[in-house]
Amino acid sequence: MNKIKISDWAIRAGKTFAQAFLGVLIPELVSMLGSGFPDLTAVQIIMAPALSAALAAGISAVWNICLEKKNSGSNQIKGQ
């Protein structure tokens, strides 16, 4: 693996993390402001979207790595 591909995967995973984090955090904050969750701490409010976003980013990174390996493997066979 070269540095360019790893940074490309990292950028994609980072973007996926940000999108998933905001996609989970914003509705959670809206529902909290509407009905209120007085027993939840700020850490609990942030951890749920962070865990969801980390899972989405991890899946995105693994998917992109697998696709890249598959594509590079098929290119090597064609080049021989």
PyMOL commands that set and color helices and strands:
alter all, ss='L'
color gray80, all
select helices_A, chain A and resi 3-35+42-79
alter helices_A, ss='H'
color red, helices_A
deselect
rebuild
show_as cartoon
